[in-house]
């Protein structure tokens, strides 16, 4: 699914490149190579963001679980 989204992004940018070429607008930096590089950067950033969120969530979830277990044990010992 993620790979398909990045493929669609690359296809859209390539279509945009051809559209600009058709109407006579050209940019030195907007080439097929720059589009491929941009798609790679976007996919790498998305993977980094997803993994950073997973690490953050797992770290805080485990810490919250440990705190909850400590409170539960403390309540059992106070009874």
N, C-alpha and C positions, 0 to 999 in steps of 0.2 A: 504494500500500500504506500509506504513512504517513498520507495523508489519510483513508483508510478507518478506520485505528485511532483517529484523533481524532474522526471522526464517530461511531464506536461509543462512545467515551468520553462525548461529548455526549449521545448517546441514552440511555446508562445513567444519567447524572446527571438527565436529564429524567424518566426513568421513576421514579427515586428521589424526585424532587420530587412527582410525581403520587401515588406511594405514600404519602409523608408527608402529603399533602393529604387522602388518603382516610381515613387513620386519625386525622386531626385534629391532627397535629403540624405546626406551621409555624414557620419562621424568617424573620425580616425580611430577612436578607441572602441567603437561598437562593431566587433567582428565575430565570426563564428568561434574563434579561439577565446575571446573575452567572454562570450556567452557560456561556453563550456567551463571555463574557469569560475565564473560566477555561480553556476549551478553546483559545482563541487564545493565552493565555499559555503553556500547556503545549506547544502546537505550536511557538511561537517559541523556547521554551527547548530543545526537542528539536533544532531546526534549529541553534541556537547551539552546543549540545554536540557535535553531529555535525561541524559545520564546525571547531570548535576542535580536536577530535581529529584531523581530517584535516590541519589546518595543523601541529599538533604532530608528527604522524607523518611528514609529508612533510619537515619541517624536519630532524628527526633522521635520517631515511632518507638524505637528500641529504648531510648532514654525514658520516654513516657511510660512504657510498659514496665521498666525496672522500678520507676518511682511508684507506680500503681501496686506492683507486687510487694514492695517494701511497706507501703501503707497497709496493705491487706494483712501482711504478717504481723505488723505492729498492732493492728486491731485484734487479731486472734490472740496475741500474747497478753493484751490488756483485759481480756474477758475472763 
